[in-house]
Amino acid sequence: MFILKEMPFKKKKFYISLQKKAFVCFMKWWEFPLEEIYQKLKTDPQKGLRESEIKKRLKKHGANLLPKKTKTSIWSILFRQFASVLIVLLFAAAIVAAILGEIIDAAAILSIVILNAILGFVQEYKAEKSLEALQKLTVPLAKVLRGGAIQEISSEEIVPGDILLLEQGDHVSADGRVLESSRLAVNEAALTGESLPSQKNAAVIEKKEVPIGDRSNMVFMGTSVVSGKAKVLITETGKSAELGKIASYLQTQKKEKTPLQKRLKKLGHLLIYICLGIIAVIFTVGLLRGYAFIDMVLISLSLAVAAVPEGLPAIVTVALAIGVRSMAKRQALIRRLSSVETLGCATVICSDKTGTLTQNKMIVRKIWAGNKEFEVTGEGYEPKGAFLLDGKEIHLEDHPELFMSLKIATLCNNAYLEKKKKKHSIIGDPTEGALLVAAEKGSLIKEDLEKKHPTVEELPFDSERKMMSILRKANTEAVLFVKGAPDILIEKSKELYLDKEVEILSSQNRENLLSINEELANQGMRVIGVAYKKNRFNSPISYEDETDLVFVGLFAMRDPPRKEVKKSIDLCQSAGIHTVMVTGDHKVTAMSIAKELNLMEEGSVAISGSELEEMDDKELNKKINQISVFARISAEHKLRLIKSLKKNDHVVAMTGDGVNDSLAVKEADIGISMGITGTDVTKEASDMVILDDNFASIQNAVKEGRGIYDNIQKFIGYLLSANFAEILIIFLAMLLSFKDLSGNAFVILAPIQILWLNLITDGFPAMAMGVDPVDKRVMERPPRNPRESIIPLSYFIELIILSSFATIGTLVAAYFGIQNSPELAQTMAFTTLVILELVIAQVIRSLYYASLFSNYWFLLSIIGSFVIHLLILYIPPFQTVFKTVPLYIYDWTIIGSITIAVALISSLFVYIIHKKRAKS
């Protein structure tokens, strides 16, 4: 990622990051004494910076903003719409038509090119604007100490040397060194992926190399304060912050083209070769057969126009745009149109656990107290539920051990339960919040208890002790309320609260408690123990006071799965999509949730990050398909597993929310960020933003993506089949020497007629196919091969057969017309082909099990195309432009008979195909 070199500088050390030939120094701020940092940053810790100095530093370091990609200009978005082989080909066709004097043809081709550009531009511009609305790159306001006074400023104005004041609930606006702290705990999940809050203090770390997650005297941009207060000296802002480094790196990464982009490019090249080949062959053969040079030029132009489906780029754009709108309604914001269909060929979804598969709400499910196990009902943070013993609801006053457990959990707690707009939310640590919710279900309200038991002193939680204690007044004495890791509390306890009495904690009781703790942990629960100690303490208290405790109970809690996720995962499995859980949580917890969601299929395994590190790439590539759960996974691990899955020919969708996930999201075939919990760096790196953070929305998006690809394949097939028919008609008419009564050769379809067929007759139904509803069977079939052609061989053969039906019918109609005049022959051929192509449009839809009445837009397009064609036949100015003559009853009888015959034969053909599919 970065090239780092360590160099001496006045006995200090700093990093030089080489990126794009730009050198930026990053100090190892964690290892310096505070006095040295004050000198280096020229800051007064008591007064902060002066106004004159702030302006200088803002000019030197720039605004405190993450580096962003240069904003895509309107012209750049517009230019992208013309960066297509098909569009270039259409421009070439328009130029040729204009040179030959076919101005109407040239204008019509250019019109469709401009229409495609407008549609694509509008949709991509709207997608960019939607993402901008989601982006909140930094906190709008921050409290700083400047000139000896506390000020509230825009976070963009923060500069190195500022003194930032933090308290519970604040977001950290820049990187900084902790100067003073009181019970400071910071949620760094967005940066490190670690779900538990990180405890912070001002102590120097005397190590040269320290991972971000272990820099206990530093806070970082993009994180948030869970509890406590702090005074922080800002050391790095903007692109120099840890978050900024990642954002800068992401800008250098380029996204691979999607399968659809690759296939359309391949199709465009193929069509160029077809055009050149057909023009060369037909032109040569025609001249050899005695056709006039000018006639052969017109025929060649007709064939070139027929070979290129002019409406294809516009219709693909419309279909993708419709898909984007449909997905937005299903909580999925697509950032690039061409990413829509990539979802349809996803074979693996690597999903985070917390918040995506689960509710991201810790809920107490079991409480052990008084040698009894109580169940707790209720969902989310709403304090509604009951306590059950042996399946029956109990009253709290009948179980003093349970009451005491809930009381301790409430009084040894720094979180708060807040109610806004009839909804409850947690302020503070989610684990502590879960304890408060359980207590309120028993009518124990924190505010009421705190009035009776005011705080005297607190020993905050830290990762070494794995416990916390709060000393509170209780009448004439003081009580130390304690909670923490059960094994630690059991070891520090000498008594047990049982049957309203305190008795000696025997070795048998200890073993029993440890066994219960292990059993609950193996169920994927997070277990918290509670205890107390009653005495007359002399303040201040110390860690030595956390001994000889009275153990009271155990709380078992979990973040439960979202209700709709299990069904979504089952649908993915039936669709041949393997869902893999990728989490920073413990392996046991992850496996418990995975089993509940049916993620652990027969033969699948779970591995931890440490186990992954023991595997070399060869072993991982061999086992990757059997792994359903990755636990305790870091950002580097995610990158490695994505590469391994790709090595095994998977199309990988990867979810992410934290900054540490952004590189993996960028690396995946389909990067998915979270709209609620996701950081803006990750959203910028992603292809899709899930607005509700719900896995079910991913499954819906995959379903929609498959449906969109079906529709694209449908109308591409339809356009190509129609164009194949046009080519065959002109080619065979020439080989069969179609001549008028005077013996002169004539073109059976005029270039303007072919263009009209391609743009209007074919274009309207094809566009309507883009809004065909998703087939209910779409999630019952395996993902398509990403290397598969957009028109597979079997489908191509089916299209050729349908084209031959239309070709034969049109030539028969022309044969009857030539007996009268070339104009009538041309008009009958033109009209017959219009009607047969409309019939074939529904035949192709029926190959995908779509009925005529399942899409009223399609029905209207059929009727509309036919009505417009009648205007061409019977309104004189249009007759002149489109080279038609009126048709009479006899002519319509012939055309009707041909249409019925082709429709019956085509229906039989579709029936045979469906039978063949059913057998396979």
N, C-alpha and C positions, 0 to 999 in steps of 0.2 A: 504493500500500500504506500508506504513512505520509505524514503532512504534516510536513515538516521545515523548521525555521527556524533560522538561525544568529544567535546573539545574543552581545554582549560580556558578559564577566563577569570583572572584575579582570584584564583583558588576556588572559584565556583564552577559549576558545570551547567551546560545548557544543551538543548537539542537544536540541530539544524535540520529542518524538513525541506527536502528538495522536491519541488513539484512545479512542473512547467517552468523551470529555470528561475523560480521565485524563492528567495530564501527568507524564512520566518523563524525567529528564535522562540523556543518554548522552554522556559525555565523549569527546573525540577523544584517547584515551589514547596513541596511537602517536606524537603529535608533541611530547609534553612530556618534558623532562629528568627523570631518575629522582628527583632531589631534590625537584622540584615535586610529583611523584606521592606521595612519602612524606609530604609536608606535607599534601596534599589528603586522603589516606586515613588520616593520623595513625597511621602504621605504622613500626615499627622493623625495618629489613630484616635485622638480625642476630638479633633475638629474636622477632619476630612480635607478635601481639596478646596482651593480657592477658585473663584469664578474665572479668573484670568487663566489659570492653569488648565481648567476644564476645557476651555475653548481650544487651547493649543493641542491638548491630547485628542480631542474629538476630530480635529483636523488631521492629526498624525495617524490615528488608528482607525478612523472612520466610524460610521454608525454601528451600534451593537446589533447587527443583523446577520443571520446566516447567509453565506454566499448562495446565490440562486443562479440557475441558468439564465443566460440573457433572455429576457422576456421575448417570446415568439412574436414577431411583428405580424401585423395584418398581411403585409405583402408576402412574408414567408409562408404563412398558412395558405394564401391564395396560390403561390407558386407550387406548393406541394400537390395541389389538385391537378396540375398539368404534368407532373413527373411520373408518367405512365407510358409504357410502350404502346398500349392501345390508343391513348390520346394522341401520341405522335403519329401513329398510323392514320388516324382519322384526319389530322391536319394535312397529311400528305395526300389523302384521297380528295380532300376539299380543294387543294391546290391544283391537282390534276384536273378535277371537274371544271374549275374556273378557267384553266388554260384552254380546255376544249370547248369553252363557251357554255357549259352547263351551269349557269349561275344559280339557278334554283337549287340544284343538287348541292352545290358548294355551300350555299347559304344554310340549307337544312343541316348539313353535317356540322358546320360551325356552330349552329344553334344548339345542337345536342352537346357539343363540347363545353360551351358556355354554361348550359343548364347543369351539367355535371359539376363544373367548378363552383357554381353558386351553392348547390346542395351540399357539397363536401365542405366548403368554406364555412357556411352557416353552422353546420353541426360541430366541426372541430373548434370553431371560435366559441361556441356555447359551452363545449366541454372544458376549454381552458378557463373560461369565466367561472364555471361551476367549481373547479378546483381552487381557484383563487379565493372563492368564498369560504372554502373549507380551511384555508391556510391561516394559521395564527402563529407565526413563526416565533414570536416572543411574547412575554406578558406585557400588556399595555403600560402598566404603571409599576413603579418600584420605589421603596423608601430608602433614601440614602442620607448620610451625614455629610453636609457640605458647609464649609465656613462656620462650623460650630453649631449649625441648626439642622434639624431633621426636615427633609424636603421630600415631596412625592413627585417623581419625574417619570417621563416616558422611558421605558427600558431601553429604547434605541439610543438614549443619550448617555448611558452608563459608559464610563471609560476606565482603563486600568488605573488603580490607585483610589477609586471610589470606595467609601465604606458603606456596605449594603447591610440593612437591618432586616432580619428574617424572623418570622414567627409562624406558628401552626397555620397551615392552609396556603402559605405563600408559595409561589413558583420561583425557582432560582433563575435569574435573568442572565447570569454570566458565570464564568469559572472564578473561584475565589478561595482564599485561605481563611480558615476559621480563626478569629482572634479571641472571641469569648463565646461560650455556649452554655446553655442550661437545658439538659435533657433533649438535646437536638437529635432527631431521627429523620432521615431523608429517604424518600422513595426514589431509588435510582434505577428502577426496572426499565424505564425507557432507554437508558444508556447502557446498562450492564446486563439486563435480563433477569437480575436477581429479584425475586418477588418480595423477600423480607426487607423491611426498612433497614438502612445502614446507620449505625450510631456514629455521631461525629463529636470531635473534641478539638482542642487547640494544641495538643501535644505534638512535638516534632517527631517525624518518622525518620530514623537514621538509617535509611536504606537508599541505595542508588537507583534500583529498579523496583517499582511498586505498581502492580496492576491497578487500573482505575477503581475497581471495586474495593480495594484495600487501602485507598488513600483516605484514611479516617479524619484527616485534618483539612480536607478539601471538599468543596461543594461544586456542582457542575451545572452549566446551563441546561435547561430542559428537564431538570428534576424538580421535585416538590417536597416541602417540609411537612412531615407527618405529625411531628410533635416537637415541643420545645421552642427555644428562641436562640438567636445567635447574632453576633456582629461579625461580618465577613469583609475581608479586604479583597477587592476585585483584582485579579491577576491577569486574566485573559478575556477578551471580548471578541464577538463576531467570528471571523474565520479562524482566529487563533485559539478559540475555545475547542474543547474536545469534540463537541457537537459540530463545530464549524469545520474541523479537519475531515470528518466523515462526509459532511455535505460537499466539501471541495472535491473529495475523491470521487463521489458519485457523479460529478459533472464530467469526469473524464471517461466514464463508462458508456459504451454504446449498446443499445438494445438490438438484438437480432431481429431480422424481418420475420413476420408471422407466417405460418403456413399458407394462409390465403394470399398474402402479398407475393410469396414465392410462386404459388400456383398461377396467379393471374399474370405474373411476369412471364412465366413459362408458356402460358396460353398465348400471350401476346406475340412472343417470338415464333411460336408454332404457326400462328395466323399469318405472320409476315412471310414465312416460307411457303405456306399454302398459296397466298396471293401471288407471289413471284412465280411459283411453279405453275399455277393454273393459267396465269396471264401468258407466260412463255409458251406453254403447250398449246393452248387454244388459239393464240395469235398465229403461231406457226402452222398448225393444222388448218385453220380457216383460210389463210393465204394460199396454202397448197390446194385447197378445195375450190378456189376461185372466188372467194368472197372479196368484196371491195375493201381497200385499205381502211377507209373511214369507218366502214361497218365493223371491221375487226377491232378498231380502236374503241368504238362504242361498246361492243360485246365484252372486250377485255375490262373496260371500266366497270361495266355492269357486274361482271364476275368478281372484280376486286371489291366493289361495294358489298356484294352478297357475302363474300368470305369474311368480312369484318362485321361483327355484331355491333353496330354503332351505339345502340342503346345500352350495351352491357355495363360500361363504367358508371353511367347514371343510375342504373337499376341496382347495381351492387351497392353504391353509395346510399341510395334510398333504403334498401333492405337493412344495411348496417345502422343507419340513422334510426329507423323504426325500432330495431333491436335495442339501441341505446336507450330510447325513451321507455320501452317496455321494461328494461332492466332497472331503470331509475325508479319505476313504480314498485319494483321488487327490492328496493334498498341497495341497488348496485350501481355505482357511478362509473361509467367507462370513460377512460381518459383518451383513448385513441380508437377510432372506428374499427380499424383492422384487427384490433385485439379481441373483438367480440367472438369471431368464429374460432379463435384459438382455444377458447374454453371448451368448445365441442369436441376437441380431440385430446383433452386432458385425460391421462391415465392414472395419475397420482395427485392427491390433494394433501399437502403437508400443512396441517392445521395446528395452530397454537391451542393449548388447552384452556387457559384462564380467559374467560370472557367470550370466547368464540364457541367452544364446545360446552363450556359451563356458564353459569349465570354471573360469575365474578362477584358473588356475594357469599361470604362465609356464613354458614348457618349451623347453629348447635343442634345436633341430632340426638345425642345421648349424654346423659349425666350419670356418673357413678357416685353414689353417696350413701353412707350407712349400710354398706354391703348389699346395695340394691342398684339395679340399672334402670334408669328412667328414660323413656323416649320423649322427645320434644317435637311437637307438630308445628306446622306453619311454614310459610314460604317467604323468601326475601327478607327485607328489613322491616316488614310490617310486624309490630309487636302483637300479633294475634296468633294464638295457638294454645295448646294444652300440654300438660305433663301426664304421661301414661305409665302405669306400672302393670306389667303382664297384660297389656292391651286395654286396660281400663283407666279412665280419667281419674286423677287423684286431686285432693286439695292440699295446697302447699303447707298449711298450718299443721297437717297431720304428719309431716315429714321434716323435722327440724334440721336434719343433716342436709337435705336438699335446699332448704331455706338459707342455711348458713353458707352453703357453696355459692348460691346466687348472690348473697350479700357481699361476700369477699370479692367475687368476680366484678361486682359493681364498684366497690370502694377502692379496689386496686386497679384503677382503670383511668386512662387519660383521653379516651374517646368520648364523643357525644352523639346522641341520636337526635337528628333534626327533622322537623316536619315542615314541608313546604308544599303548598297546593295539594294537600291531602295525601302526599307521598312522603315516606320516611327515607332518610339517607344518613350515611355515617360520615362524621367529621373525625378524622384520625385513622388509626390503624384498623384494618378490616377485622382482624382477629378480636381485638378489644371490642369493636362494634358488635360482633356476633354475640359476645357475652352480655352486652347491655340489652340487646333485643330479647335474649332468653330471659333475662331478669325481669324485663317489663311484661313479659307474658305471665309472670307470676306477680305482677303489680308492684315490683320493687323499682322505684323511680330514682335515678341517680341524684337528681337535684334535691329530693327530699332526704335521702340518706346522708348526703354531704352536709346538709344543714345540721343534722344531729351529730355528725362525725367530721368536724373540720380537719383539714390537713395540717399536720405539724411539720413533716419533712418527707422527702422522697429519695429512695435509692433507685435511679432509673435502670431500665433493662440494658444489659450489654451482652454481646455474643459470647463472652468468656464465662460469665456467671449463669447465663441463660435463665434469668429470673429478674423480677422487679419487686420492690416493696414500698408501701406508703404507710407512714406512721400517722394515725389519726386519734383524735380525742374521743373517749367514750366515757361519759360521766366524769368520775374522779380519776380515771386511769387512762392509759394510752394503749392502743392496740396496733400491732404491726400486721397489716394485711399483705399477704404475699401470693404471687402467682408466677408460674414458670414451667420449665420442662419437668414432667412428672418424675423422671428418674433422679433429678437433682433434688427436688423437694422431698421425695421419699427418703433420700440419703440424709438430708438435713433435719428430718422430723424425728422426734422421739416419742410422740403421742399421737393418738388417733381419736377424732371426734366421732362417737358412736352412741346411738340411743340417748341423746341429750347429755351424754357424759363424756369425759376425757379419760381414755385408758392408755396404757403403755402400748406402743407400737411393736408388737412381737415380730420375730423373724418370719413367722408363718404369714402374718399380715403383710409384711414387706414383700414377700415373695408373691403373695396373692395380688397385691396392688401392681407390682411390676408385670405380672402375667396379664392382668386386665389391660394395662397400658399397651403392652405389646400386641395383644389381640385387637384392640381398637385401631392401633397404628397400621396393622396388617389389613384392615378393612379400608385403608386409604384415608383414614381420619387424621386430622391434626389434633393432638391431645394436649390439653393444658391442665396442670394441677393447681389447686388452691390450698392455702394453709394460713394459719395466723399464729400470733404470739402475744400473749397478754402479760403486761408488766408495766412498771413505772420506769420508763426510759429517761435517761438523761440526754437531752438533745445536745450536740448533733449525734445521730446514729451512724453506724459504720457497717461494713459488710459482715463483721464478726457477730453482729446482732441477728443475722439471718441463720441462726442455728437453734436447735431445740424447739423446733416448730411443732404445732398441732396440725396434722394433716387432716383435711376435710373431704375433698372430692376431686373428681376428674371430669373435665368437659371434653367431649369429642365432637368436633365440628368438621364440616367439609363445604367445599364450593360445589353445589349439585349441578348435574348436567341440565342444560336447557331442555325443556319438555319436547320441543319439536326436532331436536338434533338426532335422536335415535332413528326416527323414521327417515330423515334425510340421509343418514349414513347407510341405512338399508337400501334406499333407492340408488345411492352411488354404487354400492356393491353389486346390485342387480344390473347396473349399467356398465359393469366391468371397471369401475374406478376404485382404486385402493386408497382408503383414507389412512393417513399416518399421523399420529399425534406427536408433535414436537414441542417439548415443554422444558422449562427450567426447573420444574417441580421434582420432588423425589420420585423414584421409580415405583415404589409401592403405591403411592397416591395416584400416580399416572395409570398404573395397571388396573387399579380399582375402578377408575372412571372409564377406562378403555373397555373393560369387561362388561360394565353396565351398558355401554353404548354398542356392544357387539363389534368393537373394533378388533378384538383379539380373535381372529379366525383360527381354525384348526391348522396347527403347524406354524403359526406366527409367534414371534418372540418380542420381548422388550429388552432394550439395552440402555445402559447409562452412558454419559459422556466419557467417563473414565474407561469403560469397556470399549467404547468407540476408538479412543486414543490408542488402545493396545492392538487394534486391527490395522494392518497395512491396506493399501488401496485395493490390492488384488483380492484379499479376503472379504473386504467390505462389498466390492462389486459382486462377489459370489453370493453373499448372504442378504444383500439389500432388499430383495423381493420378499423375504420372510419376516422382515422387521416391521412391526406395526406401531411400536412405541419407542421414541427416543426421549429419555429423561435426563435431567441435569445437563441440558445441551447449551453450548455457547454459540455465539455468532459464527465463529470459525467452524464449528461442527456443522452448522446448517449449510454453509457453503460447500463443505466436503460431501455431505449427503446428497445435495442437489446434483453435484457433478457426477456422483456415483449413479444416481437414478437416471441421469441423462445418458450415461455410459451404457446403461441397460435399455436404451431406446424408449425411455418414458418421456411423456410430455408432462412437465411438472408445474403444478400450481402451488405457490407457497404464500402462506399468510404471515403477516408481521405487524407489530404495533410500535415497538421500541426503535430507537435510533440504531441500536445494535442489530436490528433485523434488516435494515435498509439494504445492505450489500447482498444478502440472500434473496430479498424480494427482487432486487435488480437482476440477479443471476437467473432466477426462475423463468420458465417460458411464460408463465402468467403470474406476475407479482400482484399480491392482494394485500392492501393495507386496510386498517380499521378506521372508520370515520369518527368514532367516539373516543376511543383510547389511543388511537394511532397518533404518532408524532408527525409533524409536517414534513420532515426529511423523508420519512418512510412513504408518506402519501406521494411525494414528488417522485420517488423511485418506482412506484407501483403502476400497473396497468389498469387496475380496478380498485375502487374504494368501496368497501362494504359499510354502508351508512349506519346500520344497526349492530355491527360487530357480531352478527349471528351466522353460524355455519349453515343454517338452513337457507340463508340468502345466497351463499356460494353455490349450494346444490341447485337452487332455482336458476341462478345465472348459468350454470353448466347446461341445464335443461334448455334454457332459452338459447344458449349458444349453439347447441345441437340443432334446435329447430331452425335457427337462422341459417345455419350451414345447409340444412335440407332445402330451405327456400332458395338459397343462392344456387345450389346444385340444380334445383328444379328449373329456375328460369334461365340459367346458363345452358342447360340441356335443351330447353325449349327454343331459345334463340339460335343455338347452333343447329338444331334439327331443322328449323325453318330455313336457315341459311344454306344448309346442305341441300335441301329440296330445291332452292332457287338455283344453286350451282348446277345440280343435276339436270334441272329442266332446261337451262340455257345450253349446257353442254350436249345433252341428248338431242335437243331440237336441231342443233347444228349438225350433229352426226347423222341424224335422220333426214337431213336436207329439207327442213320445213321451208316451203316456198309458197308465195301467193299464186293466184290463178295465172298471173303473167309469167311465172317461173322465176321471179326475183326472190332472193333470200331476204329474210327480215328477222329482226330481233324479237323473240317471243315475249320478252319482258323488257320494258324500257328502264333505263337507270333510275328515273324519277319514281317509277312504280316499285322498284326494288327498295329504294330508300324509304318510300312510304310504308311498304310492308315491314321493314326493319324497325322503323321509328314509331309508327302509330299502331298498325295492325298487330305487330308482335310486342311493341313496347308497353302498351296499356295492360294487356293480360300479364306480361312478365312482371311489371311493376306491382300489379295486384297480387301476384304470387309471393311477393316479398312480405305481405302481411298475412299470409296463410297461418292459421293457428298451429301451434306445436302439436304434432301427432302424439297421442297418449302412449304410443309404443316406443317413443324416442329414448326413454330411460330403461328399456328392456334389452337393448342391444349393446354390444361392446363398443368402446371408442374406435373411431376410424384410425387407420394407420396414417400418421402425419406425412409419410412419404407417398401415400396414395395420390394418384392424379385427381384433379378436381372432377374429371370425367373418367371414371374407371372403365376398363375395357368392356365389361359386361354391359354397362350403361351405354357406352358408345355404340355398341352393336345394336342395342334396342333403339337408339336414336336413328341410326342408319336405316333400320327396317321401317320405322315410322316415316322417315323422310321419303323412302321409296314409295310408300302408299300415297303420299301427297304428290310426288313426282308423276306417278302413273296417272292419277286422277286429273292433274292439270294438263298433261299432254293429251289425254283423251278429249278434254273440253276444248283445247286449242285445235285439235283435229276437226271437230265439228264446226268450229268457228271459221276455219280457213276455207271451208267450202263456200263461204259468203265473201269475206274480205279480210285482209291482214288486220285492220283495225278491230273487227269483231273478234277475230282469233286472239288478238292480244288482250282485249277486254275480258273475254271469257276465261282465258288463262289466268289473268290477274284476279278476277272475281272468285274463281274456283279456288285459287291458292289462298286468298284471304280467308274464305270460309273454312277450308281444310286446316289451315294453320290455327284457327280458333278452336276447331275440333281437337286437334292434336294437343293444344294447350291443356284442355281438360284431361285428355288421355295421359299426359305426362303427370299431371297432379294425381290421377288415380293410381299411378305406379307407387305413389307415396300415401295411398289410402285416403286421399282428400276427396270428399264428395263435392258436387257442383254447388250445393247450397251451404257449404260450411264457411264460405267467405263471400259475403254479398258484394265486396269490392270487385272480386273477380267476375262475378255474374254481371255487374254493371259494366265492367270493361269489355266483356264479350258483346253485350248489347250495344254499347257505345261505339265500339270499333265497326260493327256491322252497319249501324245507322250512318256513321260518317262516310263509310264506303258508298252507301246509296247516294249521298250528296254528290260524291265524285262522279257517279255514273249519270246523274240526271240534271245537274246544274251546269249549263254551258261553259261559264268561265273555268270551272274545275275540269271539264272535259278537255279543254284546250291544254291546260297545264299538265294534266295526268294522262293525256293521249288515250282517252276512252270514248266509247259510243254507248248509247242507251241499249239495254237488254230487254228482250220481250219474253212473253210467256214460254215460247218454245225453248229459248235459251235457258231460262230459269229451270225448266223441266229437266233439261240435260244436267245442269249444275246440281240440282237437288238430288237427282238419281245417283250421281257420282258421290255426293256428300254422304248419303245414307249408306252406300256400299262401303266407303272408307271407314265410316263410324262403326259399322257392324264388325268389319274385319279387325279394326283396332281394338275394339272391346274384347273380342275373342283372344287377341294377342295378349292383352293385359291379364285376362283370366288365366291364361296358360302360365304367364310369369308368376302370378300370385300362387298358383298351385305348386310351381317349382320351388318358390321360396319357402312355402309351408313345409314341404318335404325335407328341405335342407335345414 
